[in-house]
Amino acid sequence: MKDPRIKKVAKNLVRYSTSVKKGHNVLIEFKDRWPLPLVHALIDEIKSVGARAFVTYNDTQLQRKSLQAADDEWFDIMKEIDLLRMKKMQAFIAINGRDNSYELADVPPENMKKYMEKYAKPVHFEQRVKHTNWCILAFPNPSYAQASSMSTEAFEDFYFNVCSLDYAKMDKAMDPLKKLMDKTDKVHIKGPGRTDLKFSIKGINAVKCAGKYNVPDGEVFTAPVKDSVNGVIEYNTPTVYHGTKFDKVILTFKKGKIVKIEGSNVEKLEHIFNTDEGARFVGEFAIGVNPYITKPMVDILFDEKICGSIHFTPGATYDECDNGNRSAIHWDLVMIQTPEYGGGEIYFDDVLIRKDGQFVLKELKPLNPENLK
């Protein structure tokens, strides 16, 4: 029997998140086998609005084999094929099934660098992000449940609660935070460990994320003035990047640039941050507010939305808040500031706006978790 909640998610994705219209071409890209029920529902929903669905299946074990064997010409051909297809699309929906988060761990670092520079950058960062209505989401399975320390059934319930959140209500509650960020100059972040970070966001637009680009969603993001970042940030959320898990990353900034890297697997960290010149500068600063996501799952789609978190992202910036930084990477690294994770404070122009994960300004309190559920 089909889970009726899947049909509801499909409807929200097509009609709200990507705003599919009659005549549109929609590319559905799904990873591993778990999202198949949602893919079926998406095809039906896309057809119902008079649009066309195109489907790509990506098995991560086969992706690993392909990337291990790839030469320069392989990357060039894949880019040419997929870029042509992406240019034909008005919407893009990606669904991660996540059989194994670490499947790409033994792909040679030089091949991952080529994948980002020669394929992901032109196809996704430059075409898909800029020229389609896109949304990325996960699909519940035992792997996600295990990462959350939940039973599979309990995780499914959690997932559908998150996906069915009243994002229109969240969007409205974000208005005062966006307005405040738009007029802020100085930001000061204090938090767990050695975190003491200062930067400017003056003149850079803030963007609300309430179910349009990601599901789950719940963040307001901008970017720091490129050369304004100084200090240290100690990320306290484990992360997986290109198949490698990093338990702690500590970055020291001077005049916007990462000048010191500490943490687990420093050699791989250095390789990532040496991808290109822009990899050592920050392209995004975001504040997470999703009330249902309270602890790390080692999946950035969920973790960057953790209520009481921030993410401070080395690499490429977005057009909506362009600080001039260009890179083949965009690595959302997360720091949680709730009491359970060490607490912390955010100041805008020397005024405290959030303490230990809770907004303290009256106009921002609707974004606290008890008011969003």
N, C-alpha and C positions, 0 to 999 in steps of 0.2 A: 504494500500500500504506500502511495506517495505521501510524504510529509507535507501537509498544506503550507507549512512555514517556508518551504523552499520556493513555492510559487509566489509567495508574498515578497521574498527577497528578490526574485527575478523581476517582478513588477517594479519594485523600487529602483533597481539598478537601471532598468531600461527607461522608465518614465521620469525618474527624478535625478539619479546620479549622472547619467550620460545624456539625458534629454533627447532620446532617439526620435526622429521624425520620419514620416513617410518618404521613401526613396533613399534613405541613408544606407550606407554600407557599414556593418558592424563586425569587427574582428574579435572573436572570442578565443583567447589563448589560455589553455588550462594545463596544469602541471600535475603529473602522476594521475592515478585513476580515480581518486576519491570524488572529485567535483562533477562526475558525469551526471548525476541527477539534476544538478543546477544547470549544467550545460543544456540538457534537454528542455528544461523550463525556460531558459533564456531564448532558445531558438523559437519556441512557441510564442513567447511574449514579443520578440522582435518581429515575427511574422504578423502578429495581431495589429501592429501599428503601421504595417505596410512597408517595412524595411527588410533588408537582406542580411542574413547571418553567414559569416565565414568562420570556420573553426580550425584551430591548430592545436595539436596535442604534443606536449613536450615531456618526455620521460627523462627524469634527471640522470638515470643510469646511462641512458644512451647519450645524453648531453655530455656527461663526463667522458665517455669514450671518444666522442667527436672532438671535444676540446683537447684531449690528450694527444690526438693524432693530427690536429690541425696544423697546416702551414699557412704562410702569408696569403697565398692565393685562395685558400679555403675561406678565410675571413672576408676577403674582397668579394668573392662570389656570393656568400651568404648575405653580406650587406646589400649588394646590388639587388638580389631577389627580394629580400624582406623590406627594403626601403621602397621599392616599386609598389609592393602590395600595400604598405602602410600609407602611401600617398593616395591610394584609392579609397581610404576609410574616412568616415566622418566620426566614428566612435570606436572605442577599444575597451574591452573588459578582460582582465587577467585574473585567473583564479588559481591559487596555490593549494595543492593537495598535500605537499610535504610528507613524502614517505620517509626521507632521511635528510635532515638539515645539513649533514656533513658530507653529502655525496661528492661534492666538488673539492674536497679537502686536498686530494693528491694530484689535482691538475697543476702542471708546472706554473709557477707565478708569472713567468714571461708570457705564457699563453693567456692567462687571465687578464694581464695588462693589455694584450692585443685585442682580446674580446671587448674590453671596455672602450678602448680607443678606436678600433677599426669597425666595430659592430654596434655596441650599445649606444655610444655617443651619437652617431648619425641617425640610427633607426629610432631610438627611443627618446633621448634627450633633445635632439634637434627636430625630429619630425613628429613623433607620437605626442610628446608633452605639449608642443607648441601648436599643433594643427589638428588635434582630435579632441572630442569629449571623452575622457578616459576615467576608468575606475579600476582599482586593484583591491582584491579581497582574498581571504582564505576560505577554506571549506573544512568543517570539523571532521576529525578522524582520530584514531588512537594516538598518533604521534603528537598532535596538538594537546590532547587530553593529558598525556604523560608529562609534557613540558609544563602543564598547569597544575600538576599533582591532583588531577580530577579523574573520576570515572569517565568513560566515553559518553555515557548518557548525560551526566552532569555537565560536561563540557558542551555538548550539543545545546542544552538548555541555555547555558551562558552565552554561547555564540548567537543564538537566535534573539536573545534579549538585547545583546549589543547591536545586532543588525536591525532590530525593530525599534531602536531608540527614537524618540521624537526629535529628529534632527532639525526640523523647522523651529522647534522651541529652543534648541541649542544655538541655532544660527542667530536668533534674536537676542539671546543672552550674551552672545559674543560681541554685540555691537559696541558696548562701552569699552571693552578691552581693546578692540581694534582702534577706536577713536583715541584712546589714551596712548597706544603704541605709535599711532600716526603723528602725535605731537611731542613724543618723547625724544630727548637727546641722549642722556647718559643712562646706561644700564649697569647695575652692580649686582653680581650673583655671588652669594655666599652659600656654602653648603658642605656636604659631608667630606671628611678627609681634609685635604689641603685646598679645597676649592675657594678661590678668591679671584674673581674675574671681572674686568671692567671693559666696556666697549660702548660705542655710540650706534644708535639706529636713526639718527637725525636725517630726515628727508627721504627715508625709504619706506615704501608702502607696506602696511600690514594686511594679511589675507586671512579670512575666516575659512576654516575647513569643517564643514558640517554635513558630511555624507555625499559630497559631490565627487571627490577624487579617490577616497579610500573608504572601505567598509571593513571593520569599524573605523569611525572617524572621531575627531574631537581635538582640534588644536587651532591656535592662531599663530601664524608664522610671519616673520620678516627676515631681514638679513642685517648683519652688522656692517657699518662702514668698513670697507675692506682692510684698511691699515690701522684701525682703531683698537683692535683687541690686544689687551695686555693682562698677564696674570696666569693663573693655573686653574685648570678644571680637572677634577677627578671623577670620571664616570663610574657609577656604582651599579650599573646594570650589565650583565653579561650579554654578549652579542656574537652573532655569527656573520662573517663577511667572506664571501667566496669560499664557503665550506669550512672555514677555520673559526673556531670559537676563541674569543678573547674574554677573559674573566674580569680584567681591569685594564683600563686605558687612562693614563694621566698625560695631559698635554700642557706644555708651557708655551705661552705666546709672547711675542715681542713685536710691536708695531704690526700686528695682524698676522704674523707668520708663526707657524709652529717651529720652535727652535729646540725643543727637547721632547723626547718621546719615552715614556715609561709604561710598563705593564707586562702582561703575559705575552710571550712570543714576540719579543721586540724586533727580531729579524724580519718577520712578516709584516709587522707594523711599519717598519722603515720602508719596506718594498712598496706597500700601499701608498704611503705618503710621499713616495718618490715617483709616483706614476707620471706626474707632470708638475709644472710650477704651481698651478692652481690647487693641487691636492693639499698643500700646506697652508691654505687660507680657508676661511669659513664662508659658506654660501647660504646658510640658513640658521636662524635662531627661532625656536618655537616653544610654546607653552601648552602642555597637554592637560585636557580637562575631562576625558571620558569617565563618567562615574562608575561604570561597571568594570573598568580595567584598573586593578590596584596593585598588581605584582607582575614581575617579568615572566614572559613565556619564551624568551630567546627567539622571538620573531618580531622584526621591527614593525611590521604592520600593526601589531597590537601594542608593543612596548612604547613606541613613540607617542601613543595616546594616553599613557598611564596618567590617571588623575594625580596631580601634585608633582608632575615631572617637567623637565625641560629637555629639549634636544638641541645640540649645538654641533652643526654639521660641516665637517671639512669637505671641500669640493665645490661642485657646480652650484651656482645660484639659479633661482627661477626668474623668468621674465617679469612676473608680477611684482617682484621685489628685488630688482636687478642691482647688485652692488658691484658689477663688473667682473666678478670672478668666473673664470672658465676652467673646466676640468673634465676629465673622463670619469671621475668618481663623484659620488654624492653619498656620503656615509653618515647616516643618522645615528649618532651616539647619544645615549640617554643617561641623564642623571635624575634620580628620584629624590625629592626633598620632603617626603612625609616623615613623621617621627620614627617609624619603623626602619627607615633607611638613613637615619642620621640627621634629618631635618634640613633646614636651610631657609634663606631669605632672598627675595627679589626686590630691588629698589629701582624705581624709575625717577630720574632726576632727584635723587636723594630722599624720595618718599617711599616708605615700605608699602608694597602692594600685595605681597603674598608671604606668609610665614608658615613654615612646616607644611606646605602643600595646600593651605587654606587662604583664599583671598580675604584681605582685611578691609579693603575699601568698600563702602556701602554699594556703590554702583557695580562692583565686580562680584559681589556675593551671590547673585543668581547663578554663577558658574561653579559654585561649590557643589560637591556631589549630592548633598541632601536636597538640593533644589533642581537638579537635572533629571533625577530618576522618575 
